[in-house]
Amino acid sequence: MKKIICILALSFSLASCEDFLQREPLDFGSEVAFFKDVADLEYAANNYYEVFPKFGQWSGGLFKDDENSDNQASNTPSNLFYEGDKRQLTVTDGNCVWNFKKLRGINYSLTEINKRLAQHAITGSEDMINHYLGELYFFRAYEHFRLLQNIGDAPILTKTPTENFEQLVQESTRKPSNEVARFILDDLQRASELMKPKAPVAGRLSKDAALLMRARVALFEATWLKYHRGTPFVPDYANSPNVKKNGPYTYPAGSIEAEYNFFFDQAIVSADLVASARTLDANYQAVFNNTAGSFSGQEVILARFYKKGINGHNVTNILGKNPGGTGYTHDLVKSFLLRSGKPIYKSTPRDTYPYKGDKEVVNELANRDLRLQMSTRLSGLIPTQYKTPTGEMRDTIMMRKPPILTTGNEGSSTGYEIIKYVSYEEGQDLTGGGTSATPIFRAAEAYLIYLEAYYERNHSLGGNCDKYWRALRTRAGVESDYNITINNTDLDKEFDLGKYSRKELVDKTLYNIRRERRCEFIAEGMRLADLKRWRSLDNMQHYIVKGFNLWDSMYKEYDVLDIKEGENVSSKSLGKYLQPFGIVSSGSAYRGYNFQIAHYLEPIPVSEFKLTATGGDVNSSPLYQNPGWSNYTVQPAANNNDASLK
């Protein structure tokens, strides 16, 4: 008879009154029959590929993820960046980060596989058995990193939960973030040793994916500890929730400085192993609109692939025909260099690549970093050529105006329209017809992690920094000598939150490493994590999100009866740049974004304190709440003046 294997859920169920002890079956079939051969291991690992970024079959996807940052915006502000709206979610909400469903399944699989391996009870190729086992260790690390980025201190889960309530409560106890990060690094090291150097088929994990993920985790934790030290967001601070609950804390490395340097060292080593073995693909845009079902170059380490009629997506249909209801911000566009390597404010008319101003996007993008040009649709008076019926080529001028007066996917929120993922192959623009791959891990990230970690650790650009930085700039069509940029950088003229950590300016070299990262990863969903780990969001106060230059000249191209200040566009009295949140004066972000310090971390659901408490006293729970959030009632986070945040 078929036996359903049941394991206890850890605070995630569909029924809030039972969620801590809710049982949910994982239908793996017979306990004896499953995990009998390598095909079973492959099937088990397949369940977790859904965690990676993707494009939606109908709308949305990776190209919209940066709307939660200063890089991109829709017409609706993110409640992460203003006070009073963001509240605790419950575990019944699909967006709640306090969720352990996948970890429960992964740990069950790992436990059973290792048990059966010890009994020599799994048949098949040893290297493929090891590979799929490595994939499961990778996914366990990936899920723990999701927790780390969102809630900081987190449970470390390695076992299949039992029915013992006390044991379950104990296993839900949060561990300091650096210990979670060390655990993740160990799992990823194990994964890298088990997985094959080359993925068995396109779209599967490999050794380099684990190493790159390891470098990403190490850099995140290193910079988080460095720039949040002396605040409740690190485990050893006297006012931190961890110390209040568990007493004084000592780092494994001996001090917080030694601890973050440990992570910088790990990031350098892991990133270099990947970067030194892989070159960048020559064409930046081709990395993002590949429909071949595989990548011939070395840059893409892992991508999600699609097949028409099965899991095709809509990204070219949305962005190729319309702006998708999103857009880059003016501050992002300004951060891109001229091809000479100079910032735009250092341009002169005699330069080989002068800045042509921002009255029209077509001019604003001229002579700029190719990553910006390849990722942004031109608008304004665009010179074009056409062929006459007799075959003669003639020049003409086309006016392209962004549809800023339209809402939904057909509209443009900022006037800067994304084309980074658009494929121009026939049929890709049909509904559900998109098959261009979604890059997930790229060697370019290894280059940038190495650069940042090496400079943070050594305060110099030694090792392979020069090689990697020049390669990134050469591919972007920018003068490869980064010293030209550093020497021409005036931080007072840079409108980039990344020039700060806490309330202080970083040095010009570090800022330009951060600039390089920002420009490389536009519309890839990386920016928010960077701003958080650098503690740059402290400076997002009265921050106005701006789009393209509307009121100098572009407004003339719209019908005077259609363009209405304060109704469908922001008033020219607010400035010449379109403000997507500056239309309705009662809007949450009308006067700008004001980041709340508590929002650096997500809150633990209030229900979890009640479920793990004894005698109804939530203070008896082994859990502790993140800074600025309540463990009693569902409510907004404390404001920036609250003592618990200092």
Order of alpha helices (4+ residues) and beta strands (2+ residues): beta-beta-alpha-beta-alpha-alpha-alpha-alpha-alpha-alpha-alpha-beta-alpha-beta-alpha-alpha-alpha-beta-beta-beta-alpha-alpha-alpha-beta-beta-alpha-alpha-beta-beta-alpha
